[in-house]
Amino acid sequence: MKLGLLGTGMIVKEVLPVLRTIEGIELGGILSTPRSLVTAQELAGQYGIPLATSDYEELLTSSAIDTIYIGTPNHTHYDYARQALLAGKHVICEKPFTLRAHELEDLVAIAEQRKLFLLEAITNQYLGNFQYMKDQLAQLGDIKIVTCNYSQYSSRYDAFKRGEIAPAFNPEMGGGALRDLNIYNIHLVVGLFGKPLSSTYLPNMERGVDTSGILTMDYGQFKAVCIGSKDSSAVISSTIQGDKGSLVVNGATNAMPSVTLTLNGQDSQTSDQNSPHHRMYAEFVAFEEMMRTGDTTAAKSSLDHSRAVMAVLEMATTTNG
């Protein structure tokens, strides 16, 4: 995989040291806005990236790049991904894939037509503890209640209240608690149980953006509640309750640091099946293997999951405008 990275923000700075440790991934270029070009040049120098530019076309025509990784603000994902696919590049896009379901379906159609990989970078689906949860679900019996809470007071919230609007709180840029934090909860639940029958979002709105909110998902035989907050904090954990026991994620659903299994009448057992690497390591190892081996079956499964999550987001956001 010869990778071109879009963006110089926090997520790109976090993933760069991870990428250079993965065999089979080469860093071919990095794109920034013109005003952030100095930052891109500094990152290029630090990580041995041969090209730093503010001209997207330069990345798209480079023979040193076959895959574009999109780590830019949410509202730019669709346009950047579409241009990359039309230029014949594979795409790995940070969550959320797009802001609307029809945008993702357009990308899927292009990728299928051109036989390109289209993948969403969503950490929890590739972690060992996620697989551990899938393996233990049957022991819980009939699932009754699922609750996920990812509430983390944002370092930008005080500035937001003063009227200083960062992208993470800008509704026009796809900001807000649903797409920033709660989406990890949704990915966890959908990854374990598939697409729900329906979903509804109850947001707390300030200045036109959801600073926190509660998403409900109806699976018929059981219900799930996903809470995401950038304006308040709480113990971050998730619980799956069945009539024979429970599974608890001890920590945020993007990292899933450990999982506790408690069966009725038995002592609790806490397990950590994650690798010792950074939380983003496993997903990029998986992406590299998919592309190197041409594993379209795994890629389609990943994309089907992302489409199911997008359907949940569409139901929730359409209901609440």
WOSULZI-V591191 format. One record per pair of residues at least 12 apart in sequence whose ideal C-beta (glycine too) atoms are under 10 Angstrom apart, sorted by the first residue. I is the first residue (numbers start at 1). J is the second residue. D is the distance in Angstrom with one decimal. If there is no record, write none. Layout:
i->[I/I]
j->[J/J]
d->[D/D]
This chain:
i->[1/1/1/1/1/1/1/1/1/1/1/1/1/1/1/1/1/1/1/1/1/2/2/2/2/2/2/2/2/2/2/2/2/2/2/2/3/3/3/3/3/3/3/3/3/3/3/3/3/3/3/3/3/3/3/3/3/3/4/4/4/4/4/4/4/4/4/4/4/4/4/4/4/4/4/4/4/4/4/4/5/5/5/5/5/5/5/5/5/5/5/5/5/5/5/5/5/5/5/5/5/5/6/6/6/6/6/6/6/6/6/6/6/6/6/6/6/6/6/6/7/7/7/7/7/7/7/7/7/7/7/7/7/7/7/8/8/8/8/8/8/8/8/8/8/8/8/8/8/8/8/9/9/9/9/9/9/9/9/10/10/11/11/11/11/11/11/11/11/12/12/12/12/12/12/12/12/12/12/12/13/13/13/13/13/14/14/14/14/15/15/15/15/15/15/15/15/15/16/16/16/16/16/16/16/17/17/17/17/18/18/18/18/18/18/18/18/18/19/19/19/19/19/19/20/20/20/20/21/21/21/21/21/22/22/22/22/22/22/22/23/23/24/24/24/24/24/24/24/25/25/25/25/25/25/25/25/26/26/26/26/26/26/26/27/27/27/27/27/27/27/27/27/27/28/28/28/28/28/28/28/28/28/28/28/29/29/29/29/29/29/29/29/29/29/29/29/29/30/30/30/30/30/30/30/30/30/30/30/31/31/31/31/31/31/31/31/31/31/31/31/31/31/32/32/32/32/32/33/33/34/34/34/35/36/37/37/37/37/38/39/40/40/40/41/49/50/50/50/51/51/56/56/56/56/56/56/57/57/59/59/59/59/60/60/60/60/60/60/60/61/61/61/62/62/65/65/65/65/66/66/66/66/66/66/67/67/67/67/67/67/67/67/67/67/67/68/68/68/68/68/68/68/68/68/68/68/69/69/69/69/69/69/69/69/69/69/70/70/70/70/70/70/70/70/71/71/71/71/72/72/72/72/73/73/73/73/73/73/73/73/73/74/74/74/74/74/74/74/74/74/74/74/74/74/74/74/74/75/75/75/75/75/75/75/75/75/76/76/76/76/77/77/77/77/77/77/77/77/77/77/77/77/77/78/78/78/78/78/78/78/78/78/78/78/79/79/80/81/81/81/81/81/81/81/81/81/81/82/82/82/82/82/84/84/84/84/84/85/85/85/85/85/85/85/85/85/85/85/85/86/86/86/87/87/88/88/88/89/89/89/90/90/90/90/90/90/90/90/90/90/90/91/91/91/91/91/91/91/91/92/92/92/92/92/92/92/92/92/93/93/93/93/93/93/93/94/94/94/95/95/95/95/95/95/95/95/95/95/95/95/95/96/96/96/96/96/96/96/96/96/96/96/96/96/97/97/97/97/97/97/97/97/97/97/97/97/98/98/98/98/98/99/99/99/99/99/99/99/100/100/100/100/100/100/101/101/101/101/101/101/101/101/101/102/102/103/104/104/104/104/104/104/104/104/104/104/105/105/107/108/108/108/108/108/111/111/112/112/112/115/115/116/116/117/117/117/117/117/117/117/117/117/117/117/118/118/118/118/118/119/119/119/119/119/119/119/119/119/119/119/120/120/120/120/120/120/120/120/120/121/121/121/121/122/122/122/122/122/122/122/122/122/122/122/122/123/123/123/123/123/123/123/123/123/123/123/123/123/123/124/124/124/124/124/124/124/124/124/124/124/124/124/124/125/125/125/125/125/125/125/125/125/125/125/125/126/126/126/126/126/126/126/126/126/126/126/126/127/127/127/127/127/127/127/127/127/127/127/127/127/128/128/128/128/128/128/128/128/129/129/129/129/129/129/129/129/129/129/129/129/129/130/130/130/130/130/130/130/130/130/130/130/131/131/131/132/132/132/132/132/132/132/132/132/133/133/133/133/133/133/133/133/133/133/133/133/133/134/134/135/136/136/136/136/136/136/136/136/137/137/137/137/137/138/138/139/139/139/139/139/139/140/140/140/140/140/140/140/140/140/140/140/140/141/141/141/141/141/141/141/142/142/142/142/142/142/143/143/143/143/143/143/143/143/143/143/143/143/143/143/144/144/144/144/144/144/144/144/145/145/145/145/145/145/145/145/145/146/146/146/146/146/146/146/146/146/146/146/146/146/146/146/146/146/146/147/147/147/147/147/147/147/147/147/147/147/147/147/148/148/148/148/148/148/148/148/148/148/148/148/148/148/148/148/148/148/148/148/148/149/149/149/149/149/149/149/149/149/149/149/149/149/149/149/149/149/149/150/150/150/150/150/150/150/150/150/150/150/150/150/150/150/150/150/150/150/150/150/150/151/151/151/151/151/151/151/151/151/151/151/151/151/151/151/152/152/152/152/152/152/152/152/152/152/152/152/153/153/153/153/153/153/154/154/154/154/154/154/154/154/154/154/154/154/155/155/156/156/156/156/157/157/157/157/157/157/157/157/160/160/160/160/160/160/160/161/161/161/161/163/165/165/165/167/168/168/168/168/169/169/169/169/169/169/169/169/170/170/170/171/171/171/171/171/172/172/173/174/175/175/175/175/175/176/176/176/176/176/176/176/176/176/176/176/176/177/177/177/177/177/177/177/177/177/177/177/177/177/177/178/178/178/178/178/178/178/178/178/178/178/178/178/179/179/179/179/180/180/180/181/181/181/181/181/181/181/181/181/181/181/182/182/182/182/182/182/182/182/182/182/182/182/182/182/182/183/183/183/183/183/183/183/183/184/184/184/184/184/184/184/184/185/185/185/185/185/185/185/185/185/185/185/185/186/186/186/186/186/186/186/186/186/186/186/186/186/187/187/187/187/187/187/187/187/188/188/188/188/188/188/188/188/189/189/189/189/189/189/189/189/189/189/189/190/190/190/190/190/190/190/190/190/190/191/191/191/191/192/192/192/193/193/193/193/193/193/194/194/194/194/195/195/195/195/195/195/195/195/195/195/195/196/196/196/196/196/196/196/196/196/196/196/196/197/197/197/197/197/198/198/198/198/198/198/198/198/198/199/199/199/199/199/199/199/199/199/199/199/199/199/199/200/200/200/200/200/200/200/200/200/201/201/201/201/201/201/201/201/201/201/201/201/201/201/201/202/202/202/202/202/202/202/203/203/203/203/203/203/204/204/204/204/205/205/206/209/210/210/210/210/210/210/211/211/211/211/211/212/212/212/212/212/212/213/213/213/213/213/213/213/213/214/214/214/214/215/215/215/215/215/215/216/217/217/217/222/222/222/224/224/226/226/226/226/228/235/235/236/236/236/236/236/236/236/236/237/237/237/237/237/237/238/238/238/238/238/238/239/239/240/240/241/242/242/243/244/244/244/245/245/245/245/245/245/245/246/246/246/246/246/246/247/247/247/247/247/247/248/248/248/248/248/250/250/252/254/254/255/255/255/255/256/256/256/256/257/257/257/258/258/258/258/258/259/259/259/259/283/286/286/286/287/287/290]
j->[19/22/24/25/26/27/28/65/66/67/69/90/92/117/284/287/288/289/290/291/292/24/25/26/27/28/29/62/63/64/65/66/67/89/90/291/15/19/22/25/26/27/28/29/30/49/64/65/66/67/68/69/89/90/92/284/287/288/27/28/29/30/31/49/51/53/56/58/59/60/62/64/65/66/67/68/69/70/84/89/19/27/28/29/30/31/32/40/43/44/47/49/52/59/65/67/68/69/70/71/72/92/29/30/31/32/56/59/68/69/70/71/72/76/77/80/81/84/93/94/30/31/32/33/36/39/40/69/70/71/72/73/76/80/94/30/31/32/33/36/37/38/39/40/41/42/43/44/52/71/72/32/36/39/71/72/73/94/167/71/168/69/70/71/72/94/95/121/280/30/31/32/39/40/43/69/70/71/72/94/39/43/46/47/71/71/278/279/280/69/71/94/121/278/280/281/283/284/30/43/44/46/47/49/71/46/47/278/280/277/278/279/280/281/282/283/284/285/47/69/280/281/284/288/46/47/48/49/277/278/281/284/285/277/280/281/284/285/287/288/285/288/284/285/287/288/289/291/292/67/69/284/285/287/288/291/292/48/49/50/64/65/66/67/43/44/47/48/49/50/51/64/65/69/49/50/51/59/62/63/64/65/66/67/68/44/49/50/51/52/53/58/59/60/62/64/65/68/43/44/47/49/50/51/52/53/59/69/71/51/52/53/54/55/56/58/59/60/68/70/71/72/80/44/52/53/54/72/54/72/53/54/55/54/54/52/53/54/55/52/52/52/53/54/53/64/62/64/65/64/65/68/79/80/83/84/87/83/87/83/84/87/89/80/83/84/86/87/88/89/87/88/89/87/89/84/87/89/90/88/89/90/116/117/291/84/89/90/91/92/116/117/119/287/288/291/80/81/83/84/85/87/89/90/91/92/93/84/90/91/92/93/94/119/121/284/287/84/91/92/93/94/97/120/121/92/93/94/121/93/94/167/173/94/166/167/168/170/172/173/174/175/94/95/96/97/98/99/167/168/170/173/174/175/176/179/180/183/98/99/167/170/171/172/173/174/175/99/167/173/174/91/93/94/95/96/97/98/99/103/104/107/120/174/93/97/98/99/100/102/103/104/106/107/174/98/103/93/93/97/98/103/104/106/107/110/111/118/98/103/106/107/110/107/110/111/116/118/106/107/108/109/110/111/112/113/114/116/117/118/110/114/116/114/116/114/115/116/114/116/117/111/114/115/116/117/118/119/287/290/291/299/107/110/111/116/117/118/119/120/117/118/119/120/121/283/284/287/291/107/118/119/120/121/122/306/120/121/122/120/121/122/123/179/180/183/184/186/187/254/306/309/120/122/174/178/179/180/183/186/187/306/309/310/313/118/119/120/121/122/183/303/306/307/309/310/313/120/174/306/310/313/173/174/179/310/313/314/317/174/310/313/314/317/318/307/310/311/312/313/314/315/317/318/310/314/310/118/120/303/306/307/309/310/311/313/314/307/310/303/300/303/304/306/307/299/303/296/300/303/294/296/291/299/287/290/291/294/295/296/298/299/300/302/303/299/300/302/303/306/283/284/286/287/290/291/298/299/302/303/306/187/283/302/303/305/306/307/309/310/280/283/284/287/183/184/186/187/188/191/254/283/302/305/306/309/184/187/252/253/254/255/256/278/279/280/281/282/283/284/184/185/187/188/191/249/252/253/254/255/256/279/282/283/187/188/190/191/282/283/286/301/302/305/306/309/274/275/279/280/281/282/283/284/285/286/287/302/253/254/255/256/257/259/273/274/275/279/281/282/283/256/259/271/272/273/274/275/282/247/249/250/251/255/256/257/258/259/271/272/273/274/187/188/191/192/249/253/256/259/273/274/282/273/274/282/247/256/258/259/261/271/272/273/274/188/191/192/238/240/247/248/249/256/259/261/271/273/191/192/273/240/245/247/259/261/263/269/271/192/193/240/242/247/242/244/242/244/245/247/261/263/240/241/242/243/244/245/246/247/261/262/263/264/241/242/243/244/245/263/264/221/222/241/242/243/244/192/193/219/221/222/223/224/240/241/242/243/244/246/247/221/222/223/240/241/242/243/246/222/223/224/225/239/240/241/242/246/185/188/189/192/193/217/219/222/223/224/225/226/238/239/240/241/242/247/185/189/223/224/225/226/227/237/238/239/240/241/248/182/184/185/186/188/189/215/217/224/225/226/227/228/236/237/238/239/240/249/252/253/181/182/185/214/225/226/227/228/229/234/235/236/237/238/239/249/252/253/177/180/181/182/183/184/185/188/226/227/228/229/230/234/236/237/238/249/251/252/253/254/177/181/182/212/227/228/229/230/231/232/233/234/235/236/252/177/180/181/228/229/230/231/232/233/234/236/252/229/230/231/232/233/234/166/168/169/177/180/181/211/229/230/231/232/233/168/230/168/169/175/230/169/206/211/212/229/230/231/232/175/206/207/209/211/230/231/206/207/211/231/207/207/208/209/180/180/181/209/230/206/207/208/209/210/211/230/231/207/208/209/205/207/208/209/210/208/209/209/209/208/209/210/211/230/203/205/206/208/209/210/211/212/213/228/230/317/203/204/209/210/211/212/213/214/215/227/228/229/230/231/201/203/209/210/212/213/215/226/228/313/316/317/320/210/228/313/317/210/228/230/212/213/226/227/228/229/230/236/252/253/254/201/203/210/212/213/214/215/226/227/228/229/230/253/313/316/215/226/228/253/254/309/312/313/226/228/238/252/253/254/255/256/215/217/224/225/226/227/228/238/249/252/253/254/199/215/217/224/226/228/253/308/309/310/312/313/316/226/253/254/305/306/308/309/312/224/226/238/240/249/253/254/256/215/217/219/224/225/226/238/240/253/309/312/217/224/305/306/307/308/309/310/311/312/253/305/308/309/224/240/247/217/219/222/224/240/308/219/304/305/308/217/219/304/305/307/308/309/310/311/312/315/216/217/218/219/220/222/223/224/308/311/312/315/217/218/219/220/315/216/217/218/219/220/312/315/316/319/215/216/217/218/224/226/311/312/313/314/315/316/317/319/214/215/216/217/218/315/316/319/320/213/214/215/216/226/228/312/313/315/316/317/318/319/320/321/214/215/216/227/316/319/320/215/228/316/317/320/321/229/230/231/232/320/321/231/230/228/229/230/231/317/320/228/229/230/231/232/227/228/229/230/231/232/226/227/228/229/230/231/316/320/226/227/228/229/227/228/312/313/315/316/316/312/315/316/240/241/242/238/240/238/253/312/316/253/250/251/249/250/251/252/253/254/255/257/249/250/251/252/253/260/250/251/252/253/256/259/260/262/259/261/262/263/264/264/263/264/265/261/262/263/264/265/266/268/260/261/262/263/264/268/259/260/261/262/263/271/260/261/262/268/270/270/272/279/279/280/274/278/279/280/272/273/274/279/272/274/279/270/271/272/273/274/271/272/273/274/302/298/299/302/299/302/302]
d->[9.3/8.7/6.1/5.0/7.0/9.8/9.5/9.7/6.9/5.2/9.4/7.9/8.8/9.4/8.5/7.0/5.0/9.5/9.3/5.3/7.2/9.9/8.2/4.8/8.2/4.7/9.1/8.7/8.5/5.8/5.3/4.7/6.5/9.6/9.7/9.9/9.9/6.8/10.0/5.9/6.7/5.7/6.1/8.2/9.4/9.3/9.6/6.9/8.1/5.2/7.8/5.6/10.0/9.4/8.0/9.0/9.5/9.3/8.3/5.4/4.3/7.2/7.0/9.1/7.9/9.6/9.3/9.4/4.4/8.1/6.9/8.1/3.9/8.6/7.1/5.2/7.0/9.8/8.4/7.5/8.3/7.2/8.8/7.2/4.7/7.0/9.5/9.0/8.5/9.7/9.5/7.8/9.9/8.8/9.4/9.8/8.0/5.0/8.5/6.4/9.7/9.7/9.5/7.8/4.8/8.4/7.8/7.8/6.5/6.7/4.9/6.0/5.1/8.1/9.4/5.8/9.6/8.7/9.3/9.4/8.2/7.2/7.1/9.0/8.6/9.9/8.9/8.6/7.4/4.0/4.3/8.2/8.7/9.3/8.6/7.1/8.5/4.7/8.2/5.0/8.7/9.3/4.4/5.2/9.6/8.7/6.2/9.9/9.2/8.6/9.2/9.4/8.6/9.1/6.6/7.4/8.0/10.0/8.4/8.8/9.8/9.7/9.9/4.6/9.0/6.0/9.8/8.7/8.7/7.6/9.8/9.2/9.6/9.2/7.5/8.1/9.7/4.3/8.6/9.1/8.9/7.1/9.7/10.0/9.1/9.0/7.8/9.3/6.9/7.7/7.0/9.1/8.2/8.4/5.3/9.4/9.7/7.6/8.6/6.5/9.9/7.8/5.2/8.5/9.8/9.2/7.7/7.7/9.8/7.4/4.8/8.9/5.0/5.3/9.9/9.5/6.7/9.7/8.0/8.4/8.5/9.1/6.3/9.6/9.8/5.9/7.6/9.5/7.6/8.6/7.4/9.5/9.8/9.2/10.0/7.1/5.6/5.9/9.3/6.2/8.9/8.0/9.6/8.7/9.8/4.6/7.9/8.6/5.9/9.0/9.9/6.7/9.0/8.7/5.6/9.8/9.9/9.7/9.6/9.6/7.7/8.9/9.3/9.8/9.6/8.5/6.0/6.9/4.7/8.1/9.3/9.2/9.3/9.7/7.2/6.7/6.6/8.0/6.2/8.8/3.8/4.1/8.1/8.7/9.9/8.1/6.3/6.9/3.7/7.2/6.8/7.5/4.9/9.7/5.8/6.7/5.6/9.4/6.0/5.7/8.4/5.3/9.6/7.1/5.3/7.7/8.3/9.6/9.8/8.9/8.2/6.0/6.8/7.9/5.8/8.2/5.4/9.6/8.8/9.6/9.8/8.4/8.8/9.8/7.2/7.8/5.6/9.4/6.1/9.0/9.8/4.5/9.3/8.6/7.9/6.9/7.6/5.1/10.0/9.2/9.0/4.2/7.4/7.5/9.3/9.8/9.0/6.5/10.0/7.1/8.2/9.2/9.7/7.4/6.7/8.7/9.3/8.7/8.5/9.8/8.5/8.9/8.4/9.9/6.6/6.5/8.7/4.0/8.5/6.5/7.3/10.0/10.0/10.0/9.5/9.4/9.6/6.8/9.8/8.4/6.3/6.3/9.6/9.7/8.2/8.5/6.1/4.2/7.2/6.3/9.2/7.5/9.2/8.2/9.3/7.0/7.2/7.5/8.6/4.0/8.7/8.4/4.9/7.2/5.4/7.3/8.5/9.6/9.6/8.1/4.7/7.8/7.9/9.6/7.4/8.9/9.2/7.8/6.9/7.2/4.4/6.0/9.3/9.9/8.5/9.3/8.6/5.2/8.2/9.4/8.0/9.3/9.8/9.7/9.9/4.6/8.6/8.1/9.9/4.9/6.9/7.9/8.3/8.5/6.0/9.4/8.4/6.3/7.8/9.1/9.3/6.2/3.0/6.9/9.1/5.9/8.3/9.9/9.2/6.2/8.5/8.4/9.6/6.8/4.6/4.4/8.6/10.0/9.8/8.1/8.7/9.4/5.4/7.3/9.0/7.3/6.4/5.5/7.6/8.2/9.3/9.1/9.7/8.0/9.0/8.3/4.5/7.0/8.0/9.7/4.3/7.9/7.8/7.1/9.8/9.6/9.1/8.0/5.5/7.9/7.6/8.7/9.0/9.4/5.4/8.8/9.0/7.5/9.5/8.3/7.0/6.2/6.8/9.5/9.7/9.9/8.7/9.5/9.5/6.4/9.7/9.6/4.5/5.6/10.0/9.0/6.4/5.7/9.8/7.1/6.6/8.0/9.8/9.7/9.9/6.6/9.8/7.1/9.6/7.2/9.5/8.3/9.7/10.0/5.2/4.1/7.4/7.8/8.9/9.5/6.4/9.4/7.4/9.5/7.3/7.1/7.2/5.2/7.0/9.4/7.9/8.4/4.9/7.7/5.5/8.7/8.0/5.9/9.4/8.4/7.8/7.3/5.8/6.6/9.7/9.0/7.7/5.0/8.4/6.1/6.8/5.1/8.9/7.6/8.9/5.4/7.7/9.5/7.4/9.1/8.5/8.4/8.1/9.1/7.1/8.8/4.9/9.0/5.7/9.4/9.7/8.9/7.9/7.4/6.6/8.6/9.4/5.0/9.5/9.0/10.0/9.1/5.5/8.5/8.1/6.2/9.3/9.8/8.8/9.7/7.2/9.4/9.4/4.9/7.9/9.5/8.5/9.7/8.5/9.9/8.3/8.7/6.9/8.5/9.3/7.8/4.9/6.3/9.8/7.6/4.3/9.2/9.7/9.1/9.7/8.7/8.9/8.9/9.1/9.0/7.3/6.5/9.7/5.1/9.5/9.8/9.3/7.7/8.6/9.5/9.9/6.7/9.7/9.2/7.2/9.2/8.1/10.0/9.4/9.5/9.8/8.4/9.9/9.6/7.8/6.6/5.7/9.2/9.3/8.1/9.9/5.3/9.9/9.3/8.9/7.6/9.8/9.0/6.0/8.7/8.6/9.9/8.8/5.7/7.5/8.9/9.6/6.4/5.7/7.0/8.1/8.8/9.2/7.0/7.6/8.1/4.3/9.5/8.1/9.2/7.4/5.8/7.8/7.9/8.1/7.6/9.8/5.1/9.6/8.6/8.3/7.1/8.7/8.3/7.4/8.0/7.8/8.7/9.8/9.0/5.2/6.9/8.3/9.3/4.9/5.8/9.1/7.5/5.7/9.8/6.2/9.3/5.8/5.5/7.0/9.0/9.1/5.6/6.0/7.8/5.7/8.4/9.6/9.0/6.4/8.5/9.5/5.4/9.0/7.3/8.7/9.8/7.3/6.7/9.2/9.9/9.9/9.8/9.2/9.0/8.8/4.1/4.2/8.6/7.8/5.1/8.8/9.1/9.9/9.2/7.6/5.3/9.5/9.9/7.9/5.2/8.1/6.9/9.6/5.8/8.4/8.7/9.6/9.1/7.9/3.4/4.6/6.3/7.5/10.0/7.4/9.5/9.5/8.9/4.3/7.6/6.8/5.0/7.4/6.6/5.1/5.2/9.4/7.3/6.6/8.1/9.2/9.2/6.2/8.8/8.7/8.9/9.3/6.8/9.8/10.0/8.8/9.0/9.6/5.8/8.6/5.8/8.7/4.4/8.9/8.3/8.9/6.5/9.5/7.5/5.6/9.9/7.6/8.1/5.8/8.8/9.6/9.2/8.0/6.3/9.1/9.2/8.8/6.1/7.9/5.5/9.4/9.6/8.7/6.7/8.7/7.4/8.0/7.4/9.3/9.4/8.0/6.5/6.1/8.7/7.3/6.2/6.5/7.5/2.9/7.7/5.5/5.0/6.7/6.6/8.6/9.5/8.0/9.6/9.8/4.4/4.3/3.3/7.1/9.2/8.6/6.9/7.7/10.0/5.9/4.9/7.9/9.1/7.5/7.8/7.1/4.5/9.6/9.0/6.5/7.2/5.0/8.4/10.0/9.9/10.0/8.3/5.3/8.3/9.1/5.2/6.2/6.3/9.6/6.4/6.5/7.8/7.9/7.7/8.0/4.4/8.8/9.2/9.3/8.9/5.9/8.2/7.7/7.8/8.3/6.7/7.3/3.8/7.1/8.3/7.6/7.2/5.2/7.2/9.8/9.6/9.2/9.9/9.4/7.4/5.1/8.0/7.7/8.5/6.6/5.2/8.4/7.9/9.9/8.1/8.3/3.7/8.3/6.4/6.6/9.0/9.8/7.4/7.2/4.6/6.7/8.5/9.3/8.2/4.0/8.0/9.2/7.8/9.8/6.0/9.8/9.5/7.8/9.6/8.6/8.1/4.4/8.1/8.1/5.8/7.3/6.3/6.3/6.9/9.0/10.0/9.6/9.1/8.7/9.3/4.6/6.4/9.1/5.9/5.6/9.5/8.1/7.1/5.3/7.6/9.8/9.2/5.7/9.1/8.1/9.9/9.4/5.5/5.7/7.7/8.6/7.6/9.5/7.1/6.3/6.9/3.6/8.1/8.7/5.9/5.5/4.4/8.4/6.6/9.8/9.4/9.5/6.5/8.8/7.1/6.8/9.8/8.9/6.1/8.8/6.9/7.6/7.8/7.2/7.0/6.2/4.5/9.6/8.6/6.8/7.6/8.8/8.5/9.0/8.2/8.9/4.0/7.2/9.8/9.6/9.7/9.6/6.0/6.3/9.7/8.1/7.5/9.3/7.0/10.0/9.8/5.9/5.6/9.0/9.5/7.6/7.2/8.4/7.6/8.6/8.6/7.7/8.7/9.3/8.8/8.1/7.2/9.7/8.4/9.7/5.7/9.7/9.1/7.3/8.4/7.5/9.6/5.5/9.6/7.2/7.5/9.6/9.2/9.1/7.0/9.2/8.0/4.8/4.3/8.3/8.6/9.2/9.5/9.8/10.0/5.8/8.8/9.7/9.1/7.6/9.1/9.9/9.3/4.7/4.2/7.3/9.2/8.0/8.8/7.9/9.5/7.6/8.2/8.4/5.2/6.0/5.1/5.6/10.0/9.8/8.9/4.3/5.8/4.8/7.7/6.4/7.0/9.6/5.5/9.3/5.9/6.9/9.0/6.1/7.2/7.0/7.3/9.5/8.7/8.9/7.4/8.9/9.4/7.3/6.6/9.0/9.8/9.6/9.1/4.0/7.1/6.5/9.5/8.3/8.8/8.3/8.6/9.8/8.8/8.8/6.8/8.7/5.9/5.4/7.0/2.7/8.4/9.7/9.2/9.5/9.3/9.5/9.0/7.6/9.2/9.1/7.3/9.3/7.4/9.0/8.1/9.5/6.9/4.2/4.4/8.9/9.2/7.5/9.6/8.7/9.1/3.9/7.4/6.4/6.8/9.6/9.3/5.2/9.3/8.3/6.8/7.8/9.0/5.8/8.9/8.9/9.4/5.6/9.7/5.5/7.2/8.7/9.9/7.4/8.7/7.7/8.5/9.5/5.6/9.5/9.6/8.5/6.5/9.4/7.5/4.7/9.1/7.9/9.3/6.2/8.8/5.0/9.5/6.5/8.5/8.8/8.9/9.2/8.6/8.2/9.3/6.6/9.2/10.0/5.2/5.1/9.8/8.9/6.4/9.9/6.2/8.9/8.5/9.5/7.4/9.3/8.5/6.0/8.3/7.6/9.1/10.0/8.3/9.7/8.8/6.5/9.0/9.2/9.6/9.3/8.6/4.1/8.2/9.8/5.7/6.7/9.4/8.9/4.0/5.6/5.1/8.4/9.7/8.9/7.0/9.0/8.9/6.6/8.4/8.4/5.0/6.4/5.6/9.7/8.5/7.6/4.8/9.3/9.6/9.2/6.3/9.4/9.0/6.2/6.5/4.8/7.2/8.8/8.9/8.4/4.8/8.3/9.0/4.6/4.9/9.7/8.0/8.8/7.2/5.0/8.4/8.2/7.6/6.3/5.6/7.8/5.8/7.5/5.0/7.9/9.2/9.9/9.3/8.7/8.4/3.6/6.5/9.4/6.5/5.1/10.0/4.7/7.7/7.5/9.9/9.2/9.5/7.6/9.0/9.6/9.0/9.2/6.2/9.7/8.1/9.9/7.0/9.1/9.0/9.9/7.4/9.3/8.4/9.5/8.7/9.4/9.3/8.5/9.8/7.4/5.4/4.0/8.6/7.6/6.7/3.6/6.4/5.0/6.3/9.0/7.6/6.3/7.7/9.8/9.9/8.9/8.7/7.4/5.4/8.4/9.3/7.7/7.5/7.8/9.0/9.7/5.7/8.8/6.7/9.2/8.9/9.2/8.5/8.6/9.8/8.8/8.6/8.9/9.2/9.6/9.7/9.5/9.6/8.8/8.7/5.9/5.1/8.2/10.0/9.7/9.9/6.1/6.0/6.9/8.8/9.1/9.4/8.9/8.9/8.9/5.8/8.6/9.4/9.3/9.9/9.7/9.9/9.9/9.3/9.2/8.2/6.2/5.6/9.6/6.8/5.5/3.8/5.5/9.1/7.7/9.5/8.1/7.7/5.2/8.4/9.1/9.0/6.0/7.2/5.6/8.0/10.0/9.9/4.5/8.1/7.5/8.5/8.7/7.2/9.2/9.2/6.6/9.4/8.0/9.3/4.5/9.6/9.1/9.3/6.9/8.1/6.9/7.2/8.9/5.4/6.7/4.5/8.9/8.1/5.6/7.6/7.8/9.5/9.4/7.5/9.7/8.2/8.7/8.7/7.9]
